[in-house]
Amino acid sequence: MSSPLLSAAAPCTDASLAPVDGLYRDHRPWLFGWLRRKLGCEHRAEDLAQDVFVRVIQGRKSVRVNEARALLTTIAKGLVVDHQRHAALEYAYLAYLAAMPETYAPSPETQAEQLQALMQLDRLLDGLPPKARSAFLLSQLDGLTYPEIAERLGVSLSSVQQYMVRAMSACYAAFYE
């Protein structure tokens, strides 16, 4: 026996199915409240609530009515984590700029471009497997050699080389393709 579905892929033709606008109408208020409590900002909560429903529509998800809140909460949690990570990255970048002598500070346009590149790199690193991400960061930020990385991660030298090829290929694709 199957339970009713909410479908973002097709119009509702069966009385046991609810359209996406019903999902929005029925669940937006509690989702907005949940996000407002998590973020402490009504405006950001409103934006993220809309983003959750956009993701449902774009993903053309079929959702069982009794699983709707779980799906919406899962999507919302991911968006909150992304928002918090981006906010922390932006804060760190702005703190770095504030500590820089004014004569060396980049123009506002350059700052915006650099922040956008940092966000793109952050998304890229988040998409890498954990060991590939660690190898890349140990190499690029800590300046460790491949043998040192292999020892630190407890993997072979050839594994580190594969991780670095994967990470560098992802960087190249993100910034040059």
C-alpha positions as CSV (number, residue, x, y, z in Angstrom):
1,M,0.0,0.0,0.0
2,S,1.5,3.3,-1.0
3,S,0.9,6.6,0.8
4,P,-0.2,9.8,-1.0
5,L,2.5,11.7,-2.8
6,L,3.2,15.4,-3.3
7,S,4.5,15.8,-6.8
8,A,6.6,18.7,-8.1
9,A,7.0,17.0,-11.4
10,A,3.5,16.8,-12.7
11,P,0.1,18.5,-12.1
12,C,-2.1,16.8,-9.6
13,T,-4.6,14.5,-11.3
14,D,-5.5,12.2,-8.4
15,A,-7.4,13.4,-5.4
16,S,-5.0,11.4,-3.1
17,L,-2.1,13.5,-4.4
18,A,-1.4,17.1,-3.3
19,P,0.3,19.7,-5.6
20,V,3.5,21.5,-4.6
21,D,1.5,24.7,-3.9
22,G,-0.2,22.7,-1.1
23,L,3.1,21.6,0.2
24,Y,4.1,25.3,0.3
25,R,0.8,26.5,1.8
26,D,0.7,23.7,4.5
27,H,4.4,23.7,5.5
28,R,5.9,27.2,4.9
29,P,4.7,28.8,8.2
30,W,6.4,26.2,10.5
31,L,9.5,26.0,8.2
32,F,9.8,29.7,8.4
33,G,9.5,29.7,12.2
34,W,12.0,26.9,12.5
35,L,14.5,28.7,10.3
36,R,13.9,32.0,12.2
37,R,14.8,30.3,15.4
38,K,17.9,28.7,13.9
39,L,19.2,31.8,12.3
40,G,17.9,34.6,14.5
41,C,17.1,36.7,11.5
42,E,13.7,37.0,10.0
43,H,14.9,38.2,6.6
44,R,17.5,35.4,6.1
45,A,14.9,32.8,7.3
46,E,12.5,34.1,4.7
47,D,15.1,33.7,2.0
48,L,16.1,30.2,3.0
49,A,12.5,29.1,3.3
50,Q,12.0,30.2,-0.3
51,D,15.2,28.4,-1.3
52,V,14.0,25.2,0.3
53,F,10.8,25.2,-1.9
54,V,12.8,26.1,-4.9
55,R,15.0,23.1,-4.4
56,V,11.9,20.9,-4.1
57,I,10.6,22.2,-7.3
58,Q,13.9,22.1,-9.2
59,G,14.6,18.6,-7.9
60,R,11.2,17.5,-9.2
61,K,10.8,15.4,-6.1
62,S,7.8,13.3,-5.3
63,V,7.2,13.5,-1.6
64,R,5.0,11.3,0.5
65,V,2.7,13.4,2.5
66,N,3.8,11.9,5.8
67,E,7.5,12.6,4.9
68,A,7.1,16.2,3.7
69,R,8.3,17.8,6.9
70,A,11.3,15.5,7.1
71,L,12.3,16.3,3.5
72,L,11.9,20.1,4.0
73,T,13.8,19.9,7.3
74,T,16.7,18.0,5.7
75,I,16.9,20.5,2.8
76,A,16.7,23.4,5.3
77,K,19.4,22.0,7.5
78,G,21.7,21.8,4.5
79,L,21.0,25.3,3.5
80,V,21.6,26.5,7.1
81,V,24.9,24.8,7.2
82,D,25.9,26.3,3.9
83,H,24.8,29.8,5.1
84,Q,26.7,29.5,8.3
85,R,29.9,28.2,6.5
86,H,29.7,31.1,4.0
87,A,29.1,33.6,6.8
88,A,32.1,32.3,8.7
89,L,34.3,32.5,5.5
90,E,33.1,36.0,4.8
91,Y,33.8,37.1,8.4
92,A,37.3,35.6,8.2
93,Y,38.0,37.3,4.9
94,L,36.7,40.7,6.2
95,A,38.8,40.3,9.4
96,Y,41.9,39.6,7.2
97,L,41.1,42.8,5.2
98,A,40.6,44.8,8.3
99,A,44.1,43.8,9.6
100,M,45.7,44.7,6.3
101,P,47.3,48.2,6.0
102,E,44.9,50.4,4.1
103,T,47.4,51.1,1.3
104,Y,47.5,47.4,0.5
105,A,43.8,46.8,0.7
106,P,42.2,45.7,-2.6
107,S,39.4,47.8,-4.2
108,P,35.8,46.9,-3.3
109,E,35.4,45.3,-6.7
110,T,38.5,43.1,-6.1
111,Q,37.3,42.3,-2.6
112,A,33.9,41.1,-4.1
113,E,35.7,39.0,-6.7
114,Q,38.0,37.5,-4.1
115,L,35.1,36.7,-1.8
116,Q,33.2,35.1,-4.6
117,A,36.3,33.0,-5.5
118,L,36.7,31.9,-1.9
119,M,33.0,30.9,-1.8
120,Q,33.5,28.9,-5.0
121,L,36.6,27.2,-3.6
122,D,34.7,26.4,-0.4
123,R,31.9,24.7,-2.3
124,L,34.5,22.8,-4.4
125,L,36.3,21.6,-1.3
126,D,33.0,20.6,0.3
127,G,32.4,18.4,-2.7
128,L,35.6,16.5,-2.4
129,P,36.0,13.2,-0.4
130,P,37.4,13.9,3.1
131,K,40.9,12.5,2.4
132,A,41.2,14.4,-0.9
133,R,40.1,17.6,0.8
134,S,42.6,17.0,3.7
135,A,45.4,16.3,1.4
136,F,44.8,19.4,-0.6
137,L,44.6,21.6,2.4
138,L,47.6,20.1,4.0
139,S,49.6,20.7,0.8
140,Q,48.3,24.2,0.0
141,L,47.8,25.7,3.5
142,D,50.3,23.9,5.6
143,G,52.9,23.4,2.9
144,L,53.4,19.7,3.7
145,T,55.1,17.5,1.1
146,Y,53.3,14.5,-0.3
147,P,55.3,12.0,1.8
148,E,54.4,14.1,4.9
149,I,50.7,14.1,3.9
150,A,50.8,10.3,3.3
151,E,52.2,9.8,6.8
152,R,49.7,12.3,8.4
153,L,46.7,10.7,6.7
154,G,47.9,7.1,7.0
155,V,47.8,6.4,3.3
156,S,50.2,5.6,0.5
157,L,52.2,8.2,-1.5
158,S,50.3,7.1,-4.6
159,S,47.0,7.8,-2.8
160,V,48.1,11.3,-1.9
161,Q,49.1,11.8,-5.6
162,Q,45.6,10.6,-6.7
163,Y,43.9,12.9,-4.1
164,M,45.9,15.9,-5.3
165,V,45.1,15.2,-9.0
166,R,41.4,15.0,-8.1
167,A,41.5,18.2,-6.1
168,M,43.6,20.1,-8.6
169,S,41.4,18.9,-11.5
170,A,38.3,20.1,-9.6
171,C,40.0,23.5,-9.0
172,Y,40.9,23.8,-12.6
173,A,37.4,22.9,-13.7
174,A,35.8,25.3,-11.3
175,F,37.9,28.3,-12.2
176,Y,38.8,27.8,-15.9
177,E,35.9,25.9,-17.6
